[in-house]
Amino acid sequence: PNRRYLMERLEAACEQARLRTSQLGLLYLDLQRFRQINDIQGYELGDQLLAEIARRFRAQAESNEFVARLGGDEFMVLLSETRPAAMAHAIERYRTSLLAPIQLDERCFSISTSIGAALFPRDAGNARTLFQHAGIALNHAKRDTSHTRFFTTSMVDELQQHEILQLRFSEALAEGKLTLDFQPQFSLETGELIGAEALCRWHDELLGNVSPGIFIPLAEELELMRPLGEWVLSAACQQLTAWERQGTPFPGRLSVNVSAQQMDDPHFAEQIQRIASRPPAGKLGLELTESGLMRNPEQTVRITHALRQAGLSLAIDDFGTGYSSLTYLKRFAADTLKIDISFVQDMLKSSHDHTIVATIIAMAQTLGMQTVAEGVEVEEQAAALRELGCSSVQGFLYGRPVDGETFAKLWLSTPLTASACSG
């Protein structure tokens, strides 16, 4: 049954529940990563997969349950004469039905689902509101580790706040209200300033300072990472040019983060070259996350080589937290590995993290690559990294992110060494 038939059944079921003073439940199921399977394997096989999933869901349905497909990879289950505990058991039944892999055309697929739940009349007074609230619960379930959420009234407030955040961020990006801060990077061998990382910042008139941990995922959700990435790159190039004109040229490379969504564009290298044509040669670097590189490895190999030929340096960010193949690692035209902050912060108290850091540094040296350790906050960490042969560092021990004018006053007007900064 489709969405239209479901809504007819839901309207009637709500009216019956109202007359009988009983409860009914609604489960909203969304298949995880199905779109990726559909894109890679093709729609014909995707349809076969949906048919098998629908068969499994129907097999789970009890006499008081009605299963419908809303469209795409979304299903809904209507439960009459139910209670929250029974709904929880139903959720487990439908989730368990997908545990066994699905075999199609000699291929094997593992499918899981996120589930949002809402109860009538506790969570809504009519069918359409119940449907809406189950959808809101599903959105929260997708972000929850359990992938299951029952609707609560606080979710509506959170949704409204999220919509305000979306609107104001979109306006901030369109109207150029974002800014850049710059965190210095120093050589562990010489103590000299060798670069910096450009970090996007957003101060909103109503919301105040909004953390990148909030607005970067928001940009990904709104599919605004490409325009955001282009703005950051353009602003970084303008800052390099401004420092040059002020007589405080930047020594080394200014690194800009690149998102996975940007790397999905096969014309990404050409766009970067167009934007990055203004700064002095060799002054600009790109940081690409390990997981982002591996979304389309063959395309990434082509893009990274094109960028290196254009004179841009490349670093693999958050190295050690993703799933890079060593085969591809040597093919990517990257020259630097950035050691993730999580390993650096725990390397003094965890032998495992210390070993991981040592292994990354040794591997980079073997491949002729530089290393940058992120999040260095105490001298003991710097000493341990220096002993392991790490090339360079960044972190609060050496300097916090600051705006372009402050950066020039601190580190460009009167060159300072890392030891001077840490002191």
C-alpha positions as CSV (number, residue, x, y, z in Angstrom):
1,P,0.0,0.0,0.0
2,N,1.2,3.5,-0.8
3,R,1.1,6.8,1.1
4,R,-2.4,7.8,0.0
5,Y,-3.9,4.6,1.1
6,L,-2.0,4.8,4.4
7,M,-3.4,8.3,5.1
8,E,-6.9,7.1,4.5
9,R,-6.4,4.2,6.9
10,L,-4.7,6.5,9.4
11,E,-7.6,9.0,9.4
12,A,-10.1,6.2,10.0
13,A,-8.0,4.6,12.7
14,C,-7.7,7.9,14.6
15,E,-11.4,8.4,14.5
16,Q,-12.0,4.8,15.8
17,A,-9.4,5.3,18.5
18,R,-11.1,8.6,19.5
19,L,-14.5,6.9,19.8
20,R,-13.1,3.9,21.8
21,T,-10.7,6.1,23.9
22,S,-7.9,3.7,22.8
23,Q,-4.4,4.4,21.5
24,L,-2.7,3.8,18.2
25,G,0.9,4.1,17.2
26,L,2.8,5.1,14.1
27,L,6.3,3.8,13.2
28,Y,8.2,5.7,10.5
29,L,11.1,3.6,9.1
30,D,13.9,4.9,6.9
31,L,16.5,2.5,5.4
32,Q,20.1,3.6,6.2
33,R,22.5,4.0,3.2
34,F,19.9,2.7,0.7
35,R,20.5,5.7,-1.6
36,Q,24.1,4.8,-1.9
37,I,23.3,1.2,-2.9
38,N,20.8,2.5,-5.4
39,D,23.3,4.9,-7.0
40,I,26.1,2.3,-7.2
41,Q,24.2,-0.9,-8.1
42,G,21.4,0.7,-10.2
43,Y,17.7,1.3,-9.7
44,E,16.6,-2.1,-11.0
45,L,18.5,-4.0,-8.3
46,G,17.4,-1.3,-5.8
47,D,13.7,-2.1,-6.6
48,Q,14.4,-5.8,-6.1
49,L,15.9,-4.9,-2.7
50,L,12.9,-2.8,-1.7
51,A,10.6,-5.6,-2.7
52,E,12.4,-8.1,-0.5
53,I,12.4,-5.6,2.4
54,A,8.7,-5.0,2.0
55,R,8.1,-8.8,2.0
56,R,10.1,-9.1,5.3
57,F,8.1,-6.3,6.9
58,R,4.8,-7.8,5.8
59,A,5.9,-11.1,7.4
60,Q,6.4,-9.3,10.7
61,A,3.0,-7.6,10.7
62,E,0.6,-8.8,13.4
63,S,-3.2,-8.6,13.1
64,N,-3.4,-5.0,14.4
65,E,-0.6,-3.7,12.2
66,F,-0.7,-2.2,8.8
67,V,2.5,-1.7,6.7
68,A,2.8,0.8,3.9
69,R,5.5,2.2,1.7
70,L,5.6,6.0,1.5
71,G,8.0,6.1,-1.4
72,G,11.8,5.8,-1.9
73,D,13.2,3.9,1.0
74,E,10.6,5.0,3.6
75,F,8.0,2.7,5.2
76,M,5.4,3.2,7.8
77,V,3.6,0.8,10.2
78,L,0.2,1.7,11.7
79,L,-0.5,-0.1,15.0
80,S,-4.1,-0.2,16.3
81,E,-5.0,-0.7,20.0
82,T,-1.4,-0.4,21.2
83,R,0.7,1.0,24.0
84,P,4.3,2.3,24.2
85,A,5.7,-1.0,25.4
86,A,4.0,-2.9,22.6
87,M,5.4,-0.3,20.1
88,A,8.9,-0.9,21.5
89,H,8.5,-4.6,20.9
90,A,7.2,-4.0,17.4
91,I,10.2,-1.8,16.6
92,E,12.5,-4.7,17.6
93,R,10.6,-7.1,15.4
94,Y,10.8,-5.0,12.3
95,R,14.5,-4.2,13.0
96,T,15.3,-7.9,13.6
97,S,13.6,-8.8,10.3
98,L,16.5,-7.0,8.5
99,L,19.3,-8.7,10.4
100,A,19.8,-11.5,7.9
101,P,21.7,-10.2,4.8
102,I,19.7,-10.0,1.5
103,Q,21.0,-12.1,-1.4
104,L,20.3,-10.7,-4.9
105,D,22.1,-11.6,-8.1
106,E,25.1,-13.1,-6.3
107,R,25.4,-10.0,-4.2
108,C,24.8,-9.7,-0.5
109,F,23.4,-6.6,1.2
110,S,23.1,-5.7,4.8
111,I,20.4,-3.2,5.5
112,S,19.4,-1.4,8.7
113,T,16.8,1.2,9.5
114,S,16.2,4.3,11.6
115,I,12.7,4.4,13.3
116,G,10.7,7.3,14.6
117,A,7.6,6.6,16.7
118,A,4.5,8.6,17.8
119,L,1.4,7.7,19.7
120,F,-2.2,8.9,19.3
121,P,-3.7,10.7,21.2
122,R,-0.7,11.4,23.5
123,D,1.5,13.0,20.9
124,A,-1.1,14.3,18.4
125,G,-4.8,15.0,18.2
126,N,-5.3,14.1,14.5
127,A,-3.9,11.9,11.8
128,R,-1.8,14.5,9.9
129,T,-0.1,15.8,13.1
130,L,0.6,12.2,14.2
131,F,2.2,11.6,10.8
132,Q,4.3,14.8,11.1
133,H,5.4,14.0,14.7
134,A,6.5,10.5,13.7
135,G,8.6,12.2,11.0
136,I,10.2,14.5,13.5
137,A,11.0,11.6,15.7
138,L,12.6,9.8,12.7
139,N,14.9,12.8,12.1
140,H,16.1,12.6,15.7
141,A,16.5,8.8,15.4
142,K,18.8,9.3,12.4
143,R,21.2,11.3,14.6
144,D,20.8,9.0,17.7
145,T,23.2,6.1,18.2
146,S,20.2,3.8,18.9
147,H,18.6,4.9,15.6
148,T,15.2,4.8,17.5
149,R,13.3,7.7,19.0
150,F,9.8,8.2,20.4
151,F,8.3,11.7,19.8
152,T,8.6,14.2,22.6
153,T,7.2,17.8,22.7
154,S,10.7,19.2,23.1
155,M,11.5,17.9,19.6
156,V,9.2,20.5,18.1
157,D,11.1,23.3,19.8
158,E,14.4,21.8,18.7
159,L,13.0,21.6,15.1
160,Q,12.0,25.3,15.2
161,Q,15.4,26.3,16.5
162,H,17.0,24.1,13.8
163,E,15.0,25.9,11.1
164,I,16.0,29.3,12.4
165,L,19.6,28.1,12.4
166,Q,19.3,26.9,8.8
167,L,17.8,30.2,7.7
168,R,20.3,32.4,9.4
169,F,23.3,30.4,8.3
170,S,22.1,30.4,4.6
171,E,21.7,34.2,4.9
172,A,25.2,34.6,6.5
173,L,26.8,32.7,3.7
174,A,25.0,34.5,1.0
175,E,25.6,37.9,2.6
176,G,29.3,37.3,3.4
177,K,28.9,37.5,7.1
178,L,31.3,34.6,7.9
179,T,34.9,35.3,8.9
180,L,38.2,33.4,9.0
181,D,40.6,32.8,11.9
182,F,44.1,31.5,11.5
183,Q,46.0,29.1,13.7
184,P,49.8,29.0,13.4
185,Q,51.9,25.9,12.6
186,F,55.5,25.6,13.7
187,S,58.5,23.4,12.8
188,L,59.4,21.2,15.7
189,E,63.0,21.1,14.5
190,T,63.7,24.9,14.1
191,G,60.8,26.4,16.0
192,E,60.0,28.7,13.0
193,L,56.5,29.5,11.7
194,I,56.0,27.3,8.7
195,G,52.2,27.7,8.0
196,A,48.7,28.1,9.4
197,E,45.3,26.6,9.1
198,A,42.3,28.8,8.0
199,L,39.3,28.2,10.2
200,C,35.8,29.4,9.4
201,R,33.9,31.4,12.1
202,W,30.3,32.5,12.3
203,H,29.1,35.2,14.7
204,D,25.4,35.8,14.4
205,E,23.7,39.0,15.7
206,L,21.0,36.9,17.5
207,L,22.7,33.6,18.2
208,G,26.1,34.9,19.1
209,N,29.2,32.8,18.3
210,V,28.0,29.5,16.6
211,S,30.5,26.6,16.8
212,P,31.9,25.1,13.6
213,G,30.8,21.8,15.2
214,I,27.2,23.1,14.6
215,F,27.3,25.0,11.4
216,I,29.6,22.7,9.4
217,P,27.2,19.7,9.7
218,L,24.4,22.2,9.0
219,A,26.1,23.2,5.8
220,E,26.4,19.5,4.8
221,E,22.7,19.0,5.6
222,L,21.8,21.9,3.4
223,E,24.2,20.8,0.7
224,L,26.0,24.2,1.0
225,M,29.5,22.8,1.5
226,R,30.6,23.6,-2.0
227,P,29.7,27.4,-1.8
228,L,31.0,27.5,1.7
229,G,34.3,25.9,0.7
230,E,34.6,28.3,-2.2
231,W,34.0,31.2,0.1
232,V,36.6,30.0,2.6
233,L,39.2,29.4,-0.2
234,S,38.5,32.9,-1.7
235,A,38.8,34.6,1.7
236,A,42.0,32.8,2.4
237,C,43.5,33.9,-0.9
238,Q,42.4,37.5,-0.2
239,Q,44.1,37.4,3.2
240,L,47.4,36.1,1.7
241,T,47.3,39.0,-0.8
242,A,46.5,41.5,2.0
243,W,49.4,40.3,4.1
244,E,51.7,40.6,1.1
245,R,50.5,44.2,0.4
246,Q,50.9,45.2,4.0
247,G,54.6,44.2,3.9
248,T,54.1,41.2,6.2
249,P,54.3,38.3,3.8
250,F,53.2,34.9,5.0
251,P,56.1,32.4,5.3
252,G,55.0,28.9,4.3
253,R,51.6,27.6,3.4
254,L,48.1,28.6,4.5
255,S,45.9,25.4,4.6
256,V,42.2,25.4,3.8
257,N,39.9,22.5,4.6
258,V,38.1,20.8,1.8
259,S,34.9,18.9,2.3
260,A,33.9,15.5,0.9
261,Q,31.0,17.2,-1.0
262,Q,33.5,19.4,-2.8
263,M,35.6,16.3,-3.8
264,D,32.5,14.7,-5.3
265,D,32.6,17.3,-8.1
266,P,34.7,16.0,-11.0
267,H,35.5,19.6,-11.9
268,F,36.8,20.5,-8.4
269,A,40.4,20.9,-9.5
270,E,39.5,23.4,-12.2
271,Q,37.4,25.5,-9.7
272,I,40.2,25.5,-7.2
273,Q,42.7,26.7,-9.8
274,R,40.4,29.5,-10.8
275,I,39.9,30.8,-7.3
276,A,43.5,30.2,-6.2
277,S,45.1,32.1,-9.1
278,R,45.8,35.3,-7.1
279,P,48.1,34.4,-4.2
280,P,51.9,33.9,-4.6
281,A,52.8,30.5,-5.8
282,G,53.3,27.8,-3.2
283,K,51.5,29.7,-0.5
284,L,48.2,27.8,-0.5
285,G,47.5,24.2,0.7
286,L,44.4,22.1,0.9
287,E,43.5,19.7,3.7
288,L,41.3,16.8,2.7
289,T,39.8,14.4,5.3
290,E,40.8,10.7,5.1
291,S,37.2,9.6,4.8
292,G,36.4,12.2,2.1
293,L,39.3,11.0,0.0
294,M,38.0,7.5,0.0
295,R,34.5,8.2,-1.2
296,N,35.6,8.1,-4.8
297,P,39.3,7.0,-4.7
298,E,39.9,7.0,-8.5
299,Q,38.5,10.4,-9.0
300,T,40.4,11.6,-5.9
301,V,43.7,10.4,-7.4
302,R,43.0,12.4,-10.6
303,I,42.0,15.5,-8.7
304,T,44.9,15.5,-6.3
305,H,47.4,15.1,-9.1
306,A,45.8,18.0,-11.0
307,L,46.0,20.2,-7.9
308,R,49.6,19.3,-7.2
309,Q,50.5,20.2,-10.8
310,A,48.8,23.5,-10.3
311,G,51.2,24.2,-7.4
312,L,49.0,23.5,-4.4
313,S,50.2,21.4,-1.5
314,L,47.9,18.7,-0.1
315,A,47.5,17.3,3.4
316,I,45.4,14.4,4.6
317,D,43.5,15.7,7.6
318,D,42.4,13.6,10.7
319,F,44.7,10.8,9.6
320,G,44.2,7.6,11.4
321,T,40.5,8.1,12.1
322,G,39.2,6.9,8.6
323,Y,39.8,3.9,6.5
324,S,42.4,4.8,3.9
325,S,43.9,2.0,1.8
326,L,47.7,2.1,1.9
327,T,47.5,1.3,-1.8
328,Y,45.6,4.5,-2.5
329,L,47.6,6.5,0.1
330,K,50.7,6.2,-2.1
331,R,48.8,7.2,-5.2
332,F,47.2,10.3,-3.7
333,A,49.4,13.3,-4.4
334,A,49.5,14.4,-0.8
335,D,52.7,15.6,0.8
336,T,51.5,15.9,4.5
337,L,49.7,13.7,7.0
338,K,47.9,15.5,9.9
339,I,47.8,13.4,13.0
340,D,44.4,13.6,14.5
341,I,44.0,15.5,17.8
342,S,42.4,12.5,19.6
343,F,45.7,10.6,19.3
344,V,47.9,13.5,20.3
345,Q,45.9,14.3,23.4
346,D,46.0,10.8,24.7
347,M,49.5,9.7,23.6
348,L,51.1,10.4,27.0
349,K,48.7,8.3,28.9
350,S,47.8,5.6,26.4
351,S,50.5,3.3,24.9
352,H,48.1,2.4,22.1
353,D,47.7,6.1,21.0
354,H,51.5,6.6,21.4
355,T,52.1,3.7,19.1
356,I,49.6,5.0,16.6
357,V,51.3,8.4,16.5
358,A,54.7,6.8,16.2
359,T,53.5,4.5,13.3
360,I,52.0,7.4,11.4
361,I,55.2,9.4,11.7
362,A,57.3,6.5,10.6
363,M,55.1,5.7,7.7
364,A,55.1,9.4,6.6
365,Q,58.9,9.5,6.7
366,T,59.1,6.3,4.6
367,L,56.8,7.8,2.0
368,G,58.7,11.1,2.0
369,M,55.8,13.0,3.6
370,Q,55.7,15.7,6.3
371,T,53.6,15.3,9.5
372,V,51.6,17.9,11.5
373,A,50.3,17.0,14.9
374,E,47.1,18.8,15.9
375,G,46.0,19.8,19.3
376,V,49.3,20.1,21.1
377,E,48.6,21.7,24.4
378,V,51.5,20.9,26.8
379,E,55.2,20.9,26.4
380,E,55.4,17.1,27.2
381,Q,53.4,16.4,24.1
382,A,55.7,18.5,22.0
383,A,58.8,16.8,23.4
384,A,57.3,13.3,22.7
385,L,56.5,14.3,19.2
386,R,59.9,15.8,18.6
387,E,61.5,12.6,19.8
388,L,59.4,10.6,17.4
389,G,60.4,12.8,14.5
390,C,57.2,14.7,13.9
391,S,57.8,17.6,11.4
392,S,55.5,20.3,12.8
393,V,52.8,21.1,15.3
394,Q,49.8,23.3,15.9
395,G,47.7,23.8,19.1
396,F,47.0,26.0,22.0
397,L,50.6,25.6,23.3
398,Y,51.8,27.6,20.3
399,G,48.9,29.8,19.4
400,R,45.1,29.9,19.4
401,P,43.2,30.8,16.2
402,V,43.0,34.6,15.7
403,D,41.8,37.0,13.0
404,G,44.1,38.0,10.2
405,E,45.1,41.4,11.7
406,T,46.0,39.8,15.0
407,F,47.8,37.0,13.3
408,A,50.0,39.5,11.4
409,K,50.8,41.4,14.7
410,L,51.7,38.3,16.6
411,W,53.6,36.2,14.0
412,L,54.3,38.2,10.8
413,S,55.4,41.6,11.9
414,T,58.0,40.3,14.4
415,P,58.8,36.7,13.5
416,L,58.6,34.5,16.6
417,T,59.7,30.9,17.1
418,A,57.6,28.2,18.6
419,S,59.5,28.3,21.8
420,A,58.9,32.0,22.2
421,C,55.1,31.5,21.6
422,S,54.9,28.7,24.1
423,G,56.7,30.8,26.7
